[in-house]
Amino acid sequence: MMIAAVDPYILTLSAVTVVVTVFMGFWAARKSKSAADFFVAGRGVSVGWNASAISGEYLSAASFMGVAAMVMSSGYDALWYPVCYACGYLFLLLFIAGPLRRFGAYTIPDFAEGRYDSPLFRKIAVVFVLFIGCFYTMPQMKGAGTTLAYIFPGLPYWAGVVLIGSVITLNVALGGMKGITLVQAFQYWAKMFAISIPVFVLMSVYGGYGHQFETKPSGPLPEKAPAEAAWMNPFGPLTTKAAKAVKPGLVYEGPRVTALSEEYGLRLNQQGLSGSLPGLVLAVGEGDYPAVDLAMEYVHAQMAQKGVFTPRQTVSLETSLDLATRRMHWRSVEFKSAKLHGEALLSTLATNGITLSQEGNRFVAFPTSEGVLRSMDARPYALLYTYSLIIALVCGTAGLPHILVRFYTNPDGVAAKRTTMWVMILIGVFYVFPPVIGVMGRNLMPGLYSGAGVSGTDGLVLKLPTILQERFGILGSILSGVTCAGAFAAFMSTFSGLLVSMTGALAHDVYGRILRPQSTAGERMRMFKWCAVLIGGISIVLGTMVENFEINFMVGQAFAIAAASYFPLLFMSVWWRGMTMKGAATGMLSGGLLAMVAISLTSWTTFITAQAAKFKSLGRPEPEWFHSLKPYSLAEYWAMHPLLRILCEQPAIWAVPLAILLMIVVSKQTSRDIPKDIRMKMLVLHAPEELGLKQEYIRDHEGAH
Amino acid sequence: MNDAVLARLKHQQLRLSVCCAATFLVALLALPLFNYFLPELMASRVGGFPLTWLILGVLFFPFVWVIAWVFIRQSMALEAAEVLELKRNPPPGN
């Protein structure tokens, strides 16, 4: 029975966290209706509370559960995430926080409208907030599903997502959890204790952080686990994945001749070897032919399969010297298609000891015995991946809407800056701990490598304390309950924060300003509730689909999209007076959408591959719809083009410069549209707050309206 | 406040931000290069830790705190100086 297997301590601690959070949310919301706004994000909140609140909102399920899981599964590669999350915040402080605070824009749509005097841009920005928001909610939902599947063994992942998602959605719809400082501050300390205390206890039993590297894993490493060398490698499983997918191939390094080099620009009949294929030689009947002729025919058959060519596409075949003289027996049959014809040729060549290697439109034929096995050096690719990842994470922080808002909850600029210093310390101290858990996980719970989802590395943070059960009895359960409570704090706070800002954007901006500007406050309140349900519902549906994606990885991808859209918008708008609305919009949309498309392509492949593996491990036959999708998984394409795969999976390295470039170019073209009062705007952005320029600016603007 | 003063203001702020950003970016971006070109050095053990793990997993955080602290101190000093100067020499036409 499912219920009997539930650990009472774990369940209790988790339930307590949920109840306390929800209760505090409603209680504080009620209190805020009165004048006292200690609980609401308003002026007069002290540095300590505010710093804790920001840190609480910053640390999502990715930070709490995801980093440790990723360190266990990918080793060193995962360390970039916590460091870059912290650096991203610093980046925000250095370039964006101050000016934005002086400007007084609380959200990105606010800033977009204010900086460019463009309600249209506001609408565009709002739509984007919704898109990126969805990408952020998916990892939180995964955290929820995983945690619930752990607490209630046997509960399917999707049920956990639906359950938690619904609870939080209802909570937001009914008015609770409005990003209240007290609640968020509490969440930070809950998470901090939840991650550190188990670590300290475990370290006192099993040795310190450094000691873990000198310990061998307690059990045999399962097949799926990365080997020691790969795991510790600075270019490890994550960054070398694309390059390693390329199969090591036989390479021919001897002298060669060009047997074929032709240009194609025709549309061909895909079905058969139609005569319109230039230079096609049909070796019909039976006989002995020179091997090079058969190799050429194979090339033509491959080309015939493709069907449509781009203009001036060249195909080349190189062979080792002796293939002209080597003869092979070949019997041709009425092949139904070019594909079958090619396959038959290839197998005949192979049986005769000849290998044909292919790279795109370049073919090389050589005796197999003279081939040399070469696998790609994955490291340059891994370096590229690493840099693209760093850029995505550091620049992507600018896109966290619920973080920017909190820069204004201090009474003045000085307090805001001191708050930021404390936030850096609070989140930095937090981030040291998850990797420790990851390393300990490898040593103490290597069995997790063979599982998937919560029974795999994703459940590490929740499960690791249970190893203490042997020696210390219920302490293990209690600590596991503590980490569960922390996990709840993490994904509940982030998901509700996102839901609140997304719903606010949808209800107030889209509905309230675009669709029905004459709506009353009451109508808008109701719309808020419906929007919350809508967005919550969408997040839940998306969340059920991401069981096979790593939490941290998904957040990294959301960051990459934000880095290509929001970061250039904020950075360029603050520091360059030549920006126009069209330039900003073009850059933001192009960068963001292209990054989104690129990421979706690789995520699609991951989704199909992981689902196939899952069906296999469950022993179930693949359903019909899945089977028909499989040929389109692009997996083979990526295997042949690792560079493209890396650029699609981590697009920041090209998407961010592209967005900035487009912004500059289009702004220069539309320089007539620079806001008339740009001088004033720049003053407000950069002059010290003390000079009171913002008040002047607001007065001027109010006069104009 | 005239354009020249505003421009100088912006430049001073930008320079401070860029200097701080450059410091941590150089360190952050150099690390993969060190890993690439000096793998043995980066894998050497310090207190059990591989050196590169110690740097990225532990030491980078205090490094970031120092930069943040320096930036905050400098930017506050910059603002105070700006305010002082503008009060002392209000630009013409103000």
Interface residues (C-beta under 8 A of the other chain):
Chain A: Y76 L79 W80 P82 V83 C84 A86 C87 L90 F91 L93 L94 F95 G98 G208 Y209 G210 H211 Q212 F213 E214 M232 P234 F235 R379 L383 T386 Y387 I390 V394 G413 V414 K417 R418 T420 M421 M424 I425 G428 V429 Y431 V432 P435 W575 R679 M682 L683 H686 A687 P688 E689 E690 L691 L693
Chain B: M1 D3 L6 L9 K10 Q13 L14 S17 C20 A21 F24 L28 L29 P32 L33 N35 Y36 P39 M42 A43 R45 V46 G47 G48 F49 P50 T52 W53 L56 G57 V58 F60 F61 P62 V64 W65 I67 A68 W69 F71 I72 S75 M76 E79 A80 E82 V83 L86
